[in-house]
């Protein structure tokens, strides 16, 4: 009876949490982002506290340093990225024209009727897109402004997230102690052990994968820019920072960069160099970066990680993407704990010899 009541209680609490996240996912993003930043910066505050700083002073120093670092990176990267993105938008008709020529050449070597129809549609789309681009951008911005909710979400993400992260970072240890005091006393040691394992997994993943993403984004951006690929900085940043999802970042960057290289360069040698950049990046990530910086501490298979991110995004949007890995880590810890309990139970172990003989005698 007691186990049934506990199961009903925790099952109801889990169901209520999922329902609340589902219906409040549009406004939870600043709070989830602030919690992620506070979780990432908490070890730095702990080190300053060990050197004699108060928690408030340590939080202020870490928050100011992190904000200055983010502003510095944005100041160095955003202007160039905006210029390259604007140049890419301006070159869309040119890219479509080059694509038409490529399709035309292929169509001359194959069946011409099908490809001529595609060329005609691409030419029509090119002329329409160049004339309607400004109108589409203006209508999009007007829709965002008139909708209001998206603008509120953006403003809350920019201004509310630093406030949330500061107060969570300042009160992090108190919150952990308060939550610990709410745990059921009989199961508290087990819950602490499982929470510690999940924390180790998240810490290893967050810090390790973040370093991998930064290194890959820098490598891809610099390499593609040196090759001369237009919008190389933007493509390199996208593919590098999408690398937190296994294989997705490299595949996305490879398709974008090789496609742009085919449309931009007249010879195939730069295209092969661009492809080689991503080959080198994948070899370095799989054989050096991930084993050294992340290792096998995460305990989450890449396929399960991809499924977790896609499921979180489909259910709860970008908020679900941010919550996907913590939830997957907790589920993984609980699954391993449950499997261990099962392997130690009588449900898995063989029957004793006397019991087996008695069953045979009865049969």
N, C-alpha and C positions, 0 to 999 in steps of 0.2 A: 504493500500500500504506500509506504513512504517513497519507494523508488518511482511509483507511478505519479505521485504528486510532484516529485522533483522533475520528472520528465515532462509533465504537463506545464509546469511553471517555466522551465527553460525553453521548451518548444514555443509557448505563447510569447515569451520575451523575444525570441528570435523572429517569430512571425511579425510581431509588432514593429521591430527594428527594420525589417525588410520593407514593410508597408510604408513606414515613415520615410525611409530613404527614397523609395519610389516616388512618392508624392511631393517630396521636398527637394528632389535632386536638382531642380533649377536654381535654388537659392543656397544649396549646401556647398557649392564649389569654393567660395572664399574660405569657409571654415575647414574644409578638407585640405585645401592648399596650405592654410596657416598651420594646421596640425602637422602636415608633412614637413614644412620648414622647421617647426619647433622640434620635431623628432630628430631631424638631421643636425640641428645646431646644439642640441642638448649636451653632447659630450664636450663641446668647447666651453660651455658655461660651467660644467662640472670641473674641468681643469682649472679654470680661473678661480672657482671657489676653493679648490685645494691649495691655491697660492695665496689665500687670504681675502679675496674679494667677497663682498656680499652678493647674494643672488641677484638683487636688483641691479647692482653695478655691473656684474658679469653679463647679465642679459642686455644691458644698455650698450656695453662695449661690443659684444658679439653682433647685436642687431645693427649698430652703426657700421661696423666693419663689413658685414654681409651686404648691407644696402649700398655702401660705396663700391663694393666689388661688382654688384649687379649693374649699378649705374655706369661704371667704367666699361664693363663689357658691352652694355647696350650702346654707349656712346661710340665705341670703336666699331661695332658690328652693324648696328641698325642703319646708319646713313648709307654705308656701302650696299647693304642688302636692299634698301629701298630703291637706290639707284639702279641696281641690277634687275630688280623686279619690274620697275617702270620700263627699263630697256627691253625686258622680255615681253611685256605687254605690247610695246610699240612694234616689236618685231614679229608679232603673231601673223600678220598678213604675209610677211616675207617667208616665214616658216611654212605657211600653208602653200605659198607659191612653189617653194622648193619641193614640198611634198607632192604637189601636183606634177611637177616635172619627173620626180622619181616614179610615181604611179604611171605616168605616160610612157616612160621608157619600158617599164615592166609590161604595160599593156600592149606595146608594140610587139613585144616578144611572145606574148600570150594572146588570149582571145581579146580582141580590141573592143567589142561592144560593151562588155560588162565594165571594163575599166574606163571607157569614155564616159559612161554614165556617172561613175564615181568622180571622175575629174570635173565634170560639169557641176556636180553637187558641191565639191570642195571649192571650186571657183566661186560659186554663188555664196557659200558660207563665208568665204574670205572677204568678199565685197561687202556683205551685210555686217560682218563682225567689225570691220574697220570703221563703218559709218555709225554703228549703234553702240560702240563700246562706251562712249561718254554717257549716253543716255542710260545704259544699263547700270553703270556705276552710280550715277546720280539717283536712279530709282531705288537701287539697293540701299544706299545711304539714307534716303528718305524713308524707306520702309523700316529700317532699323530705328530711326528717330521716332517715327510715328508709332511703331510697335511699343517702344518704351522699355519693355522687359529686357530685351537684349542689351540695350544701353545701360540699364540699371545693373545687369549682371556684370558687364564689362567694368563699370565704375566701381562696383563693389569688389571685384577681383583686384583692381589696381589699388584701391584705398583701404578696403576693409581687411584684406589679407595681411598686410604688415601689422595692423593693430591686433588682429587675432593671434598671429604668430608671436608677437611680443608678449602678450599676457599669458599665452599658453606656455611659452618658454620660461617666463618668470615663475610660474606656479606649477611647473611640470612635476617636480618631486612631491609637492603637496597633493597634486591630483593622483599620482600613483599611490601614495600612502592612503588617501581617502578611499580609492577604489579597493585597495587591499583590505581595508577595514570592513568593507561591505561583503567580502567573500564569505560563503558558508564555512564555518570553522572546521568541520570534518573534512571537507574537500579542499581546504585552502592550500595545503602543501602540494597536492597534485596540480591544482590550477596554477600555482606559482611556478612549478617546474615546467609545465606546458607553455606558460606565458614567456618564461625565460628562453625556451627553445625557439618559439616564434620570434622573439626579439632578436636572438642571434641570427636567425635567417634573414629577417628584414634589414638588420644593420649591415650584414655582409652584402646583401643585394643592393641596398640603396647606395652605400658608399662605394662599393666596387663597381657597380654598373654605371654610376654617375661618372666615375673617372674614365671608364672605358668609352662612354659616349663622348666626353669632352675630347679625349685623345683622337677618336675616330673622326669627330667633326672637324677638328683642327687639321688632321691629315688629309681628309677628303677635300676640304675647302682650299688648302694651300696647294695640293697637288693639281686639282682641276683648274685653279687659277693659273698655275705655272704652265699647264698644257695650253692655256689660251681659251678654254671653254667659257663662252658667255653665260652669265648667271652661275658660274662655278661656285661662288661663295654660298649662294642660297641653296643650291642643290647639295653641296657638301654638308651644310648645317642640317638640312632636312634629313639626309641619310644618316648622319652621325647621331643626332639626337633621337631618331626613331629606332636606333639600335637597342634601346632598352626592351623592345619587343623582338625576340629572336628571329633572325633572318629577314624581318620586314624592312628594317632600315636599309640594309645592303641591297635587297631586291628593288626597293623603291628608287634608291639612288642610282642603281645600275641602269634601270629602264629609262629614267629621266635623262641621265647624263649621256648614255649611248644614243638615245633618240635625238637629243639636241646636237650631239657631235655629228651624227649622220646628216642633219639639216644644215649645220654650220660649215663643216669642212668639206673641201673638194676631194681630198684624198682619204684613203682608208687608214693610213698610218696613225693620225691623231685619234681615230676611233678605237683602234687597237690599244693605244696608250691609255685612253680613258677606261677601257674595259680592264686593262692590266692594273690600273690604280685600285679598282674594287677587288680584283683578285688578290692583290697584295694586302689590302685591308682585311679581307676575310681570313687569309692565312695568318696574319698577325693577331687578329682577334681570337681565332679558334685555338691557336697553338701557344700564344704568349700572353696576351692581355687578359683574357677571361680566366685562364688557369692561375695567373699570378695575382690578379686583383680581386677576383670573385671566388675561384676555386670551386670545390664541391660542397661548400657549406650551405648553399641555398637548398639543395635537395628537392628542386622543382624541375621536372622534365620540361625541355623547351616547348614540346607540343602542348603540355598542360598550361604553360605560361601564356602561349598564344591563345588558347581557348579561354583562359581567364580574362585576358584583356578584351577579346572580342565579345564575350558574354557580358562583362561589365559595361562595355560601351553600348551594347544593344539594349540592355535593361535600364541603365541609369545615365547614359550619355558620358560626357567627359568626367563627371564625378565618379561614375562607375569604373572608368579606366584607372583613375587614381586609387580607388579602393580595391581594385582587382587583385593586385599582388598581396597586400596584407591579408585579405580574406583567403586567398589561395594558400598562403603560408600557414595560417591558422588551421585551415581544413587539412593541409598536409600533416601538420603536427598531430592533430586529433586522429587522423586516419592511421598514422604510424603507432600512436599510443593504443588505439583500439585493436590494431593488428597484433601488437605485442601482448595485450591482455588475452586476445583470442588464442594465440599460440601457447600461452601459459595456462590455459583453462582446460577443463576436462572435455570440452567440445572438440578440441583438436588432438589432445594426447590419446595414445592408444589405450585400449582397455587393459587392465591388469591381467596377468596370465590366468589366475584362478577364475576371473569373471569370464574370460574368453572360453576357458574349458567348460564352465558350467553352461554357457550358451550353446556350445557344441553338443553337450550331453542332452540338453533339452531338445535340440533340433533332431 
